[in-house]
């Protein structure tokens, strides 16, 4: 899964990606950038069903 890395200022393939649900009930993927190691997040489209990959 790709997500935008603010440090690299480009999209990176997310490392150790996992799905988390925020307090608002929104589903997002959380992982680390393989290049700089910064934590990167990506909001996923569906918020109702926390689908796991
Ligand atoms: Zn990065």
mmCIF file of the protein (N, C-alpha, C, O) and its ligand, coordinates in Angstrom:
data_MODEL
# 
_entry.id   MODEL 
# 
loop_
_entity.id 
_entity.type 
_entity.pdbx_number_of_molecules 
1 polymer     1 
2 non-polymer 1 
# 
_entity_poly.entity_id                      1 
_entity_poly.type                           'polypeptide(L)' 
_entity_poly.nstd_linkage                   no 
_entity_poly.nstd_monomer                   no 
_entity_poly.pdbx_seq_one_letter_code       
;(UNK)(UNK)(UNK)(UNK)(UNK)(UNK)(UNK)(UNK)(UNK)(UNK)(UNK)(UNK)(UNK)(UNK)(UNK)(UNK)
(UNK)(UNK)(UNK)(UNK)(UNK)(UNK)(UNK)(UNK)(UNK)(UNK)(UNK)(UNK)(UNK)(UNK)(UNK)(UNK)
(UNK)(UNK)(UNK)(UNK)(UNK)(UNK)(UNK)(UNK)(UNK)(UNK)(UNK)(UNK)(UNK)(UNK)(UNK)(UNK)
(UNK)(UNK)(UNK)(UNK)(UNK)
;
_entity_poly.pdbx_seq_one_letter_code_can   XXXXXXXXXXXXXXXXXXXXXXXXXXXXXXXXXXXXXXXXXXXXXXXXXXXXX 
_entity_poly.pdbx_strand_id                 A 
# 
loop_
_entity_poly_seq.entity_id 
_entity_poly_seq.num 
_entity_poly_seq.mon_id 
_entity_poly_seq.hetero 
1 1  UNK n 
1 2  UNK n 
1 3  UNK n 
1 4  UNK n 
1 5  UNK n 
1 6  UNK n 
1 7  UNK n 
1 8  UNK n 
1 9  UNK n 
1 10 UNK n 
1 11 UNK n 
1 12 UNK n 
1 13 UNK n 
1 14 UNK n 
1 15 UNK n 
1 16 UNK n 
1 17 UNK n 
1 18 UNK n 
1 19 UNK n 
1 20 UNK n 
1 21 UNK n 
1 22 UNK n 
1 23 UNK n 
1 24 UNK n 
1 25 UNK n 
1 26 UNK n 
1 27 UNK n 
1 28 UNK n 
1 29 UNK n 
1 30 UNK n 
1 31 UNK n 
1 32 UNK n 
1 33 UNK n 
1 34 UNK n 
1 35 UNK n 
1 36 UNK n 
1 37 UNK n 
1 38 UNK n 
1 39 UNK n 
1 40 UNK n 
1 41 UNK n 
1 42 UNK n 
1 43 UNK n 
1 44 UNK n 
1 45 UNK n 
1 46 UNK n 
1 47 UNK n 
1 48 UNK n 
1 49 UNK n 
1 50 UNK n 
1 51 UNK n 
1 52 UNK n 
1 53 UNK n 
# 
loop_
_struct_asym.id 
_struct_asym.entity_id 
A 1 
B 2 
# 
loop_
_chem_comp.id 
_chem_comp.type 
_chem_comp.mon_nstd_flag 
UNK 'L-peptide linking' . 
ZN  non-polymer         . 
# 
_pdbx_entity_nonpoly.entity_id   2 
_pdbx_entity_nonpoly.name        ? 
_pdbx_entity_nonpoly.comp_id     ZN 
# 
_pdbx_nonpoly_scheme.asym_id         B 
_pdbx_nonpoly_scheme.entity_id       2 
_pdbx_nonpoly_scheme.mon_id          ZN 
_pdbx_nonpoly_scheme.ndb_seq_num     1 
_pdbx_nonpoly_scheme.pdb_seq_num     101 
_pdbx_nonpoly_scheme.auth_seq_num    101 
_pdbx_nonpoly_scheme.pdb_mon_id      ZN 
_pdbx_nonpoly_scheme.auth_mon_id     ZN 
_pdbx_nonpoly_scheme.pdb_strand_id   A 
_pdbx_nonpoly_scheme.pdb_ins_code    . 
# 
loop_
_atom_site.group_PDB 
_atom_site.id 
_atom_site.type_symbol 
_atom_site.label_atom_id 
_atom_site.label_alt_id 
_atom_site.label_comp_id 
_atom_site.label_asym_id 
_atom_site.label_entity_id 
_atom_site.label_seq_id 
_atom_site.pdbx_PDB_ins_code 
_atom_site.Cartn_x 
_atom_site.Cartn_y 
_atom_site.Cartn_z 
_atom_site.occupancy 
_atom_site.B_iso_or_equiv 
_atom_site.pdbx_formal_charge 
_atom_site.auth_seq_id 
_atom_site.auth_comp_id 
_atom_site.auth_asym_id 
_atom_site.auth_atom_id 
_atom_site.pdbx_PDB_model_num 
ATOM   1   N  N  . UNK A 1 1  ? 0.839   -1.200 0.000  1.00 0.00 ? 1   UNK A N  1 
ATOM   2   C  CA . UNK A 1 1  ? 0.000   0.000  0.000  1.00 0.00 ? 1   UNK A CA 1 
ATOM   3   C  C  . UNK A 1 1  ? 0.876   1.253  0.000  1.00 0.00 ? 1   UNK A C  1 
ATOM   4   O  O  . UNK A 1 1  ? 1.864   1.344  0.729  1.00 0.00 ? 1   UNK A O  1 
ATOM   5   N  N  . UNK A 1 2  ? 0.496   2.189  -0.816 1.00 0.00 ? 2   UNK A N  1 
ATOM   6   C  CA . UNK A 1 2  ? 1.273   3.423  -0.896 1.00 0.00 ? 2   UNK A CA 1 
ATOM   7   C  C  . UNK A 1 2  ? 0.660   4.519  -0.045 1.00 0.00 ? 2   UNK A C  1 
ATOM   8   O  O  . UNK A 1 2  ? -0.561  4.631  0.064  1.00 0.00 ? 2   UNK A O  1 
ATOM   9   N  N  . UNK A 1 3  ? 1.507   5.311  0.545  1.00 0.00 ? 3   UNK A N  1 
ATOM   10  C  CA . UNK A 1 3  ? 1.043   6.455  1.313  1.00 0.00 ? 3   UNK A CA 1 
ATOM   11  C  C  . UNK A 1 3  ? 2.049   7.592  1.155  1.00 0.00 ? 3   UNK A C  1 
ATOM   12  O  O  . UNK A 1 3  ? 3.218   7.381  0.835  1.00 0.00 ? 3   UNK A O  1 
ATOM   13  N  N  . UNK A 1 4  ? 1.557   8.792  1.387  1.00 0.00 ? 4   UNK A N  1 
ATOM   14  C  CA . UNK A 1 4  ? 2.410   9.955  1.209  1.00 0.00 ? 4   UNK A CA 1 
ATOM   15  C  C  . UNK A 1 4  ? 3.321   10.149 2.422  1.00 0.00 ? 4   UNK A C  1 
ATOM   16  O  O  . UNK A 1 4  ? 2.857   10.207 3.561  1.00 0.00 ? 4   UNK A O  1 
ATOM   17  N  N  . UNK A 1 5  ? 4.602   10.246 2.160  1.00 0.00 ? 5   UNK A N  1 
ATOM   18  C  CA . UNK A 1 5  ? 5.552   10.515 3.236  1.00 0.00 ? 5   UNK A CA 1 
ATOM   19  C  C  . UNK A 1 5  ? 5.879   12.011 3.233  1.00 0.00 ? 5   UNK A C  1 
ATOM   20  O  O  . UNK A 1 5  ? 6.343   12.559 2.233  1.00 0.00 ? 5   UNK A O  1 
ATOM   21  N  N  . UNK A 1 6  ? 5.629   12.649 4.365  1.00 0.00 ? 6   UNK A N  1 
ATOM   22  C  CA . UNK A 1 6  ? 5.824   14.098 4.435  1.00 0.00 ? 6   UNK A CA 1 
ATOM   23  C  C  . UNK A 1 6  ? 7.308   14.457 4.422  1.00 0.00 ? 6   UNK A C  1 
ATOM   24  O  O  . UNK A 1 6  ? 7.691   15.560 4.030  1.00 0.00 ? 6   UNK A O  1 
ATOM   25  N  N  . UNK A 1 7  ? 8.116   13.527 4.847  1.00 0.00 ? 7   UNK A N  1 
ATOM   26  C  CA . UNK A 1 7  ? 9.546   13.809 4.914  1.00 0.00 ? 7   UNK A CA 1 
ATOM   27  C  C  . UNK A 1 7  ? 10.213  13.668 3.539  1.00 0.00 ? 7   UNK A C  1 
ATOM   28  O  O  . UNK A 1 7  ? 11.048  14.482 3.146  1.00 0.00 ? 7   UNK A O  1 
ATOM   29  N  N  . UNK A 1 8  ? 9.816   12.612 2.825  1.00 0.00 ? 8   UNK A N  1 
ATOM   30  C  CA . UNK A 1 8  ? 10.342  12.401 1.473  1.00 0.00 ? 8   UNK A CA 1 
ATOM   31  C  C  . UNK A 1 8  ? 9.597   13.267 0.451  1.00 0.00 ? 8   UNK A C  1 
ATOM   32  O  O  . UNK A 1 8  ? 10.071  13.482 -0.664 1.00 0.00 ? 8   UNK A O  1 
ATOM   33  N  N  . UNK A 1 9  ? 8.432   13.753 0.854  1.00 0.00 ? 9   UNK A N  1 
ATOM   34  C  CA . UNK A 1 9  ? 7.577   14.544 -0.032 1.00 0.00 ? 9   UNK A CA 1 
ATOM   35  C  C  . UNK A 1 9  ? 7.208   13.783 -1.289 1.00 0.00 ? 9   UNK A C  1 
ATOM   36  O  O  . UNK A 1 9  ? 7.123   14.346 -2.380 1.00 0.00 ? 9   UNK A O  1 
ATOM   37  N  N  . UNK A 1 10 ? 6.995   12.509 -1.113 1.00 0.00 ? 10  UNK A N  1 
ATOM   38  C  CA . UNK A 1 10 ? 6.521   11.677 -2.216 1.00 0.00 ? 10  UNK A CA 1 
ATOM   39  C  C  . UNK A 1 10 ? 5.831   10.440 -1.658 1.00 0.00 ? 10  UNK A C  1 
ATOM   40  O  O  . UNK A 1 10 ? 5.853   10.192 -0.453 1.00 0.00 ? 10  UNK A O  1 
ATOM   41  N  N  . UNK A 1 11 ? 5.231   9.684  -2.536 1.00 0.00 ? 11  UNK A N  1 
ATOM   42  C  CA . UNK A 1 11 ? 4.565   8.468  -2.082 1.00 0.00 ? 11  UNK A CA 1 
ATOM   43  C  C  . UNK A 1 11 ? 5.580   7.345  -1.917 1.00 0.00 ? 11  UNK A C  1 
ATOM   44  O  O  . UNK A 1 11 ? 6.477   7.151  -2.737 1.00 0.00 ? 11  UNK A O  1 
ATOM   45  N  N  . UNK A 1 12 ? 5.399   6.622  -0.834 1.00 0.00 ? 12  UNK A N  1 
ATOM   46  C  CA . UNK A 1 12 ? 6.262   5.485  -0.557 1.00 0.00 ? 12  UNK A CA 1 
ATOM   47  C  C  . UNK A 1 12 ? 5.419   4.251  -0.274 1.00 0.00 ? 12  UNK A C  1 
ATOM   48  O  O  . UNK A 1 12 ? 4.280   4.349  0.183  1.00 0.00 ? 12  UNK A O  1 
ATOM   49  N  N  . UNK A 1 13 ? 5.984   3.117  -0.546 1.00 0.00 ? 13  UNK A N  1 
ATOM   50  C  CA . UNK A 1 13 ? 5.312   1.871  -0.172 1.00 0.00 ? 13  UNK A CA 1 
ATOM   51  C  C  . UNK A 1 13 ? 5.372   1.729  1.344  1.00 0.00 ? 13  UNK A C  1 
ATOM   52  O  O  . UNK A 1 13 ? 6.446   1.749  1.945  1.00 0.00 ? 13  UNK A O  1 
ATOM   53  N  N  . UNK A 1 14 ? 4.207   1.586  1.941  1.00 0.00 ? 14  UNK A N  1 
ATOM   54  C  CA . UNK A 1 14 ? 4.142   1.554  3.397  1.00 0.00 ? 14  UNK A CA 1 
ATOM   55  C  C  . UNK A 1 14 ? 4.733   0.260  3.958  1.00 0.00 ? 14  UNK A C  1 
ATOM   56  O  O  . UNK A 1 14 ? 4.421   -0.836 3.491  1.00 0.00 ? 14  UNK A O  1 
ATOM   57  N  N  . UNK A 1 15 ? 5.575   0.406  4.948  1.00 0.00 ? 15  UNK A N  1 
ATOM   58  C  CA . UNK A 1 15 ? 6.208   -0.746 5.575  1.00 0.00 ? 15  UNK A CA 1 
ATOM   59  C  C  . UNK A 1 15 ? 5.525   -1.050 6.902  1.00 0.00 ? 15  UNK A C  1 
ATOM   60  O  O  . UNK A 1 15 ? 5.157   -0.142 7.647  1.00 0.00 ? 15  UNK A O  1 
ATOM   61  N  N  . UNK A 1 16 ? 5.363   -2.327 7.184  1.00 0.00 ? 16  UNK A N  1 
ATOM   62  C  CA . UNK A 1 16 ? 4.682   -2.756 8.410  1.00 0.00 ? 16  UNK A CA 1 
ATOM   63  C  C  . UNK A 1 16 ? 3.297   -2.119 8.535  1.00 0.00 ? 16  UNK A C  1 
ATOM   64  O  O  . UNK A 1 16 ? 2.879   -1.706 9.617  1.00 0.00 ? 16  UNK A O  1 
ATOM   65  N  N  . UNK A 1 17 ? 2.605   -2.050 7.410  1.00 0.00 ? 17  UNK A N  1 
ATOM   66  C  CA . UNK A 1 17 ? 1.300   -1.395 7.406  1.00 0.00 ? 17  UNK A CA 1 
ATOM   67  C  C  . UNK A 1 17 ? 0.274   -2.197 8.188  1.00 0.00 ? 17  UNK A C  1 
ATOM   68  O  O  . UNK A 1 17 ? 0.203   -3.422 8.089  1.00 0.00 ? 17  UNK A O  1 
ATOM   69  N  N  . UNK A 1 18 ? -0.512  -1.477 8.961  1.00 0.00 ? 18  UNK A N  1 
ATOM   70  C  CA . UNK A 1 18 ? -1.628  -2.128 9.646  1.00 0.00 ? 18  UNK A CA 1 
ATOM   71  C  C  . UNK A 1 18 ? -2.797  -1.163 9.720  1.00 0.00 ? 18  UNK A C  1 
ATOM   72  O  O  . UNK A 1 18 ? -2.630  0.056  9.743  1.00 0.00 ? 18  UNK A O  1 
ATOM   73  N  N  . UNK A 1 19 ? -3.978  -1.744 9.756  1.00 0.00 ? 19  UNK A N  1 
ATOM   74  C  CA . UNK A 1 19 ? -5.173  -0.924 9.796  1.00 0.00 ? 19  UNK A CA 1 
ATOM   75  C  C  . UNK A 1 19 ? -5.532  -0.578 11.232 1.00 0.00 ? 19  UNK A C  1 
ATOM   76  O  O  . UNK A 1 19 ? -5.558  -1.442 12.108 1.00 0.00 ? 19  UNK A O  1 
ATOM   77  N  N  . UNK A 1 20 ? -5.803  0.678  11.454 1.00 0.00 ? 20  UNK A N  1 
ATOM   78  C  CA . UNK A 1 20 ? -6.240  1.109  12.771 1.00 0.00 ? 20  UNK A CA 1 
ATOM   79  C  C  . UNK A 1 20 ? -7.505  1.946  12.622 1.00 0.00 ? 20  UNK A C  1 
ATOM   80  O  O  . UNK A 1 20 ? -7.735  2.563  11.582 1.00 0.00 ? 20  UNK A O  1 
ATOM   81  N  N  . UNK A 1 21 ? -8.304  1.958  13.652 1.00 0.00 ? 21  UNK A N  1 
ATOM   82  C  CA . UNK A 1 21 ? -9.510  2.771  13.638 1.00 0.00 ? 21  UNK A CA 1 
ATOM   83  C  C  . UNK A 1 21 ? -9.330  3.941  14.594 1.00 0.00 ? 21  UNK A C  1 
ATOM   84  O  O  . UNK A 1 21 ? -8.961  3.764  15.755 1.00 0.00 ? 21  UNK A O  1 
ATOM   85  N  N  . UNK A 1 22 ? -9.593  5.121  14.095 1.00 0.00 ? 22  UNK A N  1 
ATOM   86  C  CA . UNK A 1 22 ? -9.421  6.306  14.921 1.00 0.00 ? 22  UNK A CA 1 
ATOM   87  C  C  . UNK A 1 22 ? -10.603 6.457  15.885 1.00 0.00 ? 22  UNK A C  1 
ATOM   88  O  O  . UNK A 1 22 ? -11.581 5.713  15.805 1.00 0.00 ? 22  UNK A O  1 
ATOM   89  N  N  . UNK A 1 23 ? -10.500 7.412  16.775 1.00 0.00 ? 23  UNK A N  1 
ATOM   90  C  CA . UNK A 1 23 ? -11.578 7.674  17.725 1.00 0.00 ? 23  UNK A CA 1 
ATOM   91  C  C  . UNK A 1 23 ? -12.862 8.073  17.008 1.00 0.00 ? 23  UNK A C  1 
ATOM   92  O  O  . UNK A 1 23 ? -13.964 7.846  17.506 1.00 0.00 ? 23  UNK A O  1 
ATOM   93  N  N  . UNK A 1 24 ? -12.700 8.670  15.836 1.00 0.00 ? 24  UNK A N  1 
ATOM   94  C  CA . UNK A 1 24 ? -13.861 9.092  15.060 1.00 0.00 ? 24  UNK A CA 1 
ATOM   95  C  C  . UNK A 1 24 ? -14.516 7.935  14.317 1.00 0.00 ? 24  UNK A C  1 
ATOM   96  O  O  . UNK A 1 24 ? -15.549 8.112  13.671 1.00 0.00 ? 24  UNK A O  1 
ATOM   97  N  N  . UNK A 1 25 ? -13.925 6.770  14.407 1.00 0.00 ? 25  UNK A N  1 
ATOM   98  C  CA . UNK A 1 25 ? -14.472 5.622  13.712 1.00 0.00 ? 25  UNK A CA 1 
ATOM   99  C  C  . UNK A 1 25 ? -13.973 5.511  12.287 1.00 0.00 ? 25  UNK A C  1 
ATOM   100 O  O  . UNK A 1 25 ? -14.478 4.709  11.501 1.00 0.00 ? 25  UNK A O  1 
ATOM   101 N  N  . UNK A 1 26 ? -12.987 6.315  11.960 1.00 0.00 ? 26  UNK A N  1 
ATOM   102 C  CA . UNK A 1 26 ? -12.445 6.262  10.612 1.00 0.00 ? 26  UNK A CA 1 
ATOM   103 C  C  . UNK A 1 26 ? -11.325 5.230  10.534 1.00 0.00 ? 26  UNK A C  1 
ATOM   104 O  O  . UNK A 1 26 ? -10.521 5.056  11.450 1.00 0.00 ? 26  UNK A O  1 
ATOM   105 N  N  . UNK A 1 27 ? -11.322 4.569  9.408  1.00 0.00 ? 27  UNK A N  1 
ATOM   106 C  CA . UNK A 1 27 ? -10.317 3.538  9.222  1.00 0.00 ? 27  UNK A CA 1 
ATOM   107 C  C  . UNK A 1 27 ? -9.093  4.127  8.539  1.00 0.00 ? 27  UNK A C  1 
ATOM   108 O  O  . UNK A 1 27 ? -9.205  4.820  7.527  1.00 0.00 ? 27  UNK A O  1 
ATOM   109 N  N  . UNK A 1 28 ? -7.950  3.851  9.088  1.00 0.00 ? 28  UNK A N  1 
ATOM   110 C  CA . UNK A 1 28 ? -6.738  4.334  8.450  1.00 0.00 ? 28  UNK A CA 1 
ATOM   111 C  C  . UNK A 1 28 ? -5.624  3.303  8.546  1.00 0.00 ? 28  UNK A C  1 
ATOM   112 O  O  . UNK A 1 28 ? -5.586  2.461  9.443  1.00 0.00 ? 28  UNK A O  1 
ATOM   113 N  N  . UNK A 1 29 ? -4.735  3.408  7.596  1.00 0.00 ? 29  UNK A N  1 
ATOM   114 C  CA . UNK A 1 29 ? -3.582  2.516  7.585  1.00 0.00 ? 29  UNK A CA 1 
ATOM   115 C  C  . UNK A 1 29 ? -2.396  3.261  8.172  1.00 0.00 ? 29  UNK A C  1 
ATOM   116 O  O  . UNK A 1 29 ? -2.190  4.443  7.897  1.00 0.00 ? 29  UNK A O  1 
ATOM   117 N  N  . UNK A 1 30 ? -1.627  2.563  8.977  1.00 0.00 ? 30  UNK A N  1 
ATOM   118 C  CA . UNK A 1 30 ? -0.481  3.167  9.624  1.00 0.00 ? 30  UNK A CA 1 
ATOM   119 C  C  . UNK A 1 30 ? 0.748   2.303  9.370  1.00 0.00 ? 30  UNK A C  1 
ATOM   120 O  O  . UNK A 1 30 ? 0.700   1.079  9.493  1.00 0.00 ? 30  UNK A O  1 
ATOM   121 N  N  . UNK A 1 31 ? 1.819   2.941  9.025  1.00 0.00 ? 31  UNK A N  1 
ATOM   122 C  CA . UNK A 1 31 ? 3.036   2.194  8.745  1.00 0.00 ? 31  UNK A CA 1 
ATOM   123 C  C  . UNK A 1 31 ? 4.242   3.115  8.761  1.00 0.00 ? 31  UNK A C  1 
ATOM   124 O  O  . UNK A 1 31 ? 4.152   4.264  9.192  1.00 0.00 ? 31  UNK A O  1 
ATOM   125 N  N  . UNK A 1 32 ? 5.348   2.613  8.298  1.00 0.00 ? 32  UNK A N  1 
ATOM   126 C  CA . UNK A 1 32 ? 6.557   3.429  8.283  1.00 0.00 ? 32  UNK A CA 1 
ATOM   127 C  C  . UNK A 1 32 ? 7.116   3.520  6.868  1.00 0.00 ? 32  UNK A C  1 
ATOM   128 O  O  . UNK A 1 32 ? 6.940   2.613  6.054  1.00 0.00 ? 32  UNK A O  1 
ATOM   129 N  N  . UNK A 1 33 ? 7.784   4.618  6.596  1.00 0.00 ? 33  UNK A N  1 
ATOM   130 C  CA . UNK A 1 33 ? 8.426   4.815  5.316  1.00 0.00 ? 33  UNK A CA 1 
ATOM   131 C  C  . UNK A 1 33 ? 9.700   3.955  5.261  1.00 0.00 ? 33  UNK A C  1 
ATOM   132 O  O  . UNK A 1 33 ? 10.525  4.006  6.172  1.00 0.00 ? 33  UNK A O  1 
ATOM   133 N  N  . UNK A 1 34 ? 9.853   3.172  4.197  1.00 0.00 ? 34  UNK A N  1 
ATOM   134 C  CA . UNK A 1 34 ? 11.024  2.294  4.089  1.00 0.00 ? 34  UNK A CA 1 
ATOM   135 C  C  . UNK A 1 34 ? 12.326  3.057  3.848  1.00 0.00 ? 34  UNK A C  1 
ATOM   136 O  O  . UNK A 1 34 ? 13.415  2.509  4.022  1.00 0.00 ? 34  UNK A O  1 
ATOM   137 N  N  . UNK A 1 35 ? 12.210  4.301  3.452  1.00 0.00 ? 35  UNK A N  1 
ATOM   138 C  CA . UNK A 1 35 ? 13.395  5.093  3.124  1.00 0.00 ? 35  UNK A CA 1 
ATOM   139 C  C  . UNK A 1 35 ? 13.904  5.878  4.331  1.00 0.00 ? 35  UNK A C  1 
ATOM   140 O  O  . UNK A 1 35 ? 15.083  5.798  4.673  1.00 0.00 ? 35  UNK A O  1 
ATOM   141 N  N  . UNK A 1 36 ? 13.015  6.637  4.977  1.00 0.00 ? 36  UNK A N  1 
ATOM   142 C  CA . UNK A 1 36 ? 13.452  7.502  6.065  1.00 0.00 ? 36  UNK A CA 1 
ATOM   143 C  C  . UNK A 1 36 ? 12.959  7.033  7.433  1.00 0.00 ? 36  UNK A C  1 
ATOM   144 O  O  . UNK A 1 36 ? 13.411  7.537  8.462  1.00 0.00 ? 36  UNK A O  1 
ATOM   145 N  N  . UNK A 1 37 ? 12.031  6.069  7.450  1.00 0.00 ? 37  UNK A N  1 
ATOM   146 C  CA . UNK A 1 37 ? 11.578  5.520  8.718  1.00 0.00 ? 37  UNK A CA 1 
ATOM   147 C  C  . UNK A 1 37 ? 10.511  6.334  9.421  1.00 0.00 ? 37  UNK A C  1 
ATOM   148 O  O  . UNK A 1 37 ? 10.105  6.013  10.538 1.00 0.00 ? 37  UNK A O  1 
ATOM   149 N  N  . UNK A 1 38 ? 10.058  7.391  8.761  1.00 0.00 ? 38  UNK A N  1 
ATOM   150 C  CA . UNK A 1 38 ? 9.011   8.207  9.356  1.00 0.00 ? 38  UNK A CA 1 
ATOM   151 C  C  . UNK A 1 38 ? 7.678   7.471  9.337  1.00 0.00 ? 38  UNK A C  1 
ATOM   152 O  O  . UNK A 1 38 ? 7.373   6.740  8.396  1.00 0.00 ? 38  UNK A O  1 
ATOM   153 N  N  . UNK A 1 39 ? 6.898   7.670  10.378 1.00 0.00 ? 39  UNK A N  1 
ATOM   154 C  CA . UNK A 1 39 ? 5.567   7.078  10.408 1.00 0.00 ? 39  UNK A CA 1 
ATOM   155 C  C  . UNK A 1 39 ? 4.674   7.775  9.400  1.00 0.00 ? 39  UNK A C  1 
ATOM   156 O  O  . UNK A 1 39 ? 4.578   9.002  9.380  1.00 0.00 ? 39  UNK A O  1 
ATOM   157 N  N  . UNK A 1 40 ? 4.021   6.980  8.563  1.00 0.00 ? 40  UNK A N  1 
ATOM   158 C  CA . UNK A 1 40 ? 3.117   7.553  7.570  1.00 0.00 ? 40  UNK A CA 1 
ATOM   159 C  C  . UNK A 1 40 ? 1.729   6.955  7.739  1.00 0.00 ? 40  UNK A C  1 
ATOM   160 O  O  . UNK A 1 40 ? 1.574   5.777  8.063  1.00 0.00 ? 40  UNK A O  1 
ATOM   161 N  N  . UNK A 1 41 ? 0.731   7.785  7.512  1.00 0.00 ? 41  UNK A N  1 
ATOM   162 C  CA . UNK A 1 41 ? -0.651  7.370  7.669  1.00 0.00 ? 41  UNK A CA 1 
ATOM   163 C  C  . UNK A 1 41 ? -1.419  7.610  6.385  1.00 0.00 ? 41  UNK A C  1 
ATOM   164 O  O  . UNK A 1 41 ? -1.082  8.479  5.581  1.00 0.00 ? 41  UNK A O  1 
ATOM   165 N  N  . UNK A 1 42 ? -2.450  6.819  6.219  1.00 0.00 ? 42  UNK A N  1 
ATOM   166 C  CA . UNK A 1 42 ? -3.317  7.033  5.078  1.00 0.00 ? 42  UNK A CA 1 
ATOM   167 C  C  . UNK A 1 42 ? -4.743  6.703  5.470  1.00 0.00 ? 42  UNK A C  1 
ATOM   168 O  O  . UNK A 1 42 ? -5.029  5.612  5.964  1.00 0.00 ? 42  UNK A O  1 
ATOM   169 N  N  . UNK A 1 43 ? -5.632  7.654  5.244  1.00 0.00 ? 43  UNK A N  1 
ATOM   170 C  CA . UNK A 1 43 ? -7.036  7.394  5.522  1.00 0.00 ? 43  UNK A CA 1 
ATOM   171 C  C  . UNK A 1 43 ? -7.620  6.521  4.430  1.00 0.00 ? 43  UNK A C  1 
ATOM   172 O  O  . UNK A 1 43 ? -7.396  6.752  3.242  1.00 0.00 ? 43  UNK A O  1 
ATOM   173 N  N  . UNK A 1 44 ? -8.361  5.530  4.843  1.00 0.00 ? 44  UNK A N  1 
ATOM   174 C  CA . UNK A 1 44 ? -8.991  4.632  3.891  1.00 0.00 ? 44  UNK A CA 1 
ATOM   175 C  C  . UNK A 1 44 ? -10.428 5.085  3.639  1.00 0.00 ? 44  UNK A C  1 
ATOM   176 O  O  . UNK A 1 44 ? -11.067 5.727  4.472  1.00 0.00 ? 44  UNK A O  1 
ATOM   177 N  N  . UNK A 1 45 ? -10.898 4.722  2.456  1.00 0.00 ? 45  UNK A N  1 
ATOM   178 C  CA . UNK A 1 45 ? -12.186 5.237  1.990  1.00 0.00 ? 45  UNK A CA 1 
ATOM   179 C  C  . UNK A 1 45 ? -13.344 4.820  2.889  1.00 0.00 ? 45  UNK A C  1 
ATOM   180 O  O  . UNK A 1 45 ? -14.130 5.657  3.333  1.00 0.00 ? 45  UNK A O  1 
ATOM   181 N  N  . UNK A 1 46 ? -13.441 3.539  3.149  1.00 0.00 ? 46  UNK A N  1 
ATOM   182 C  CA . UNK A 1 46 ? -14.572 3.058  3.918  1.00 0.00 ? 46  UNK A CA 1 
ATOM   183 C  C  . UNK A 1 46 ? -14.361 3.295  5.404  1.00 0.00 ? 46  UNK A C  1 
ATOM   184 O  O  . UNK A 1 46 ? -13.290 3.000  5.935  1.00 0.00 ? 46  UNK A O  1 
ATOM   185 N  N  . UNK A 1 47 ? -15.365 3.820  6.074  1.00 0.00 ? 47  UNK A N  1 
ATOM   186 C  CA . UNK A 1 47 ? -15.244 4.094  7.497  1.00 0.00 ? 47  UNK A CA 1 
ATOM   187 C  C  . UNK A 1 47 ? -16.156 3.198  8.318  1.00 0.00 ? 47  UNK A C  1 
ATOM   188 O  O  . UNK A 1 47 ? -16.041 3.150  9.543  1.00 0.00 ? 47  UNK A O  1 
ATOM   189 N  N  . UNK A 1 48 ? -17.058 2.491  7.656  1.00 0.00 ? 48  UNK A N  1 
ATOM   190 C  CA . UNK A 1 48 ? -18.053 1.716  8.398  1.00 0.00 ? 48  UNK A CA 1 
ATOM   191 C  C  . UNK A 1 48 ? -17.557 0.313  8.715  1.00 0.00 ? 48  UNK A C  1 
ATOM   192 O  O  . UNK A 1 48 ? -17.667 -0.156 9.848  1.00 0.00 ? 48  UNK A O  1 
ATOM   193 N  N  . UNK A 1 49 ? -17.022 -0.336 7.726  1.00 0.00 ? 49  UNK A N  1 
ATOM   194 C  CA . UNK A 1 49 ? -16.570 -1.704 7.955  1.00 0.00 ? 49  UNK A CA 1 
ATOM   195 C  C  . UNK A 1 49 ? -15.052 -1.769 8.036  1.00 0.00 ? 49  UNK A C  1 
ATOM   196 O  O  . UNK A 1 49 ? -14.363 -1.553 7.040  1.00 0.00 ? 49  UNK A O  1 
ATOM   197 N  N  . UNK A 1 50 ? -14.543 -2.060 9.198  1.00 0.00 ? 50  UNK A N  1 
ATOM   198 C  CA . UNK A 1 50 ? -13.083 -2.165 9.351  1.00 0.00 ? 50  UNK A CA 1 
ATOM   199 C  C  . UNK A 1 50 ? -12.565 -3.451 8.709  1.00 0.00 ? 50  UNK A C  1 
ATOM   200 O  O  . UNK A 1 50 ? -12.315 -4.451 9.381  1.00 0.00 ? 50  UNK A O  1 
ATOM   201 N  N  . UNK A 1 51 ? -12.415 -3.391 7.404  1.00 0.00 ? 51  UNK A N  1 
ATOM   202 C  CA . UNK A 1 51 ? -11.975 -4.574 6.668  1.00 0.00 ? 51  UNK A CA 1 
ATOM   203 C  C  . UNK A 1 51 ? -10.488 -4.801 6.877  1.00 0.00 ? 51  UNK A C  1 
ATOM   204 O  O  . UNK A 1 51 ? -9.685  -3.869 6.837  1.00 0.00 ? 51  UNK A O  1 
ATOM   205 N  N  . UNK A 1 52 ? -10.150 -6.034 7.097  1.00 0.00 ? 52  UNK A N  1 
ATOM   206 C  CA . UNK A 1 52 ? -8.734  -6.345 7.274  1.00 0.00 ? 52  UNK A CA 1 
ATOM   207 C  C  . UNK A 1 52 ? -8.188  -7.031 6.039  1.00 0.00 ? 52  UNK A C  1 
ATOM   208 O  O  . UNK A 1 52 ? -8.855  -7.858 5.416  1.00 0.00 ? 52  UNK A O  1 
ATOM   209 N  N  . UNK A 1 53 ? -6.989  -6.680 5.705  1.00 0.00 ? 53  UNK A N  1 
ATOM   210 C  CA . UNK A 1 53 ? -6.387  -7.293 4.533  1.00 0.00 ? 53  UNK A CA 1 
ATOM   211 C  C  . UNK A 1 53 ? -5.534  -8.478 4.945  1.00 0.00 ? 53  UNK A C  1 
ATOM   212 O  O  . UNK A 1 53 ? -4.936  -9.135 4.092  1.00 0.00 ? 53  UNK A O  1 
HETATM 213 ZN ZN . ZN  B 2 .  ? 10.065  8.919  3.856  1.00 0.00 ? 101 ZN  A ZN 1 
# 
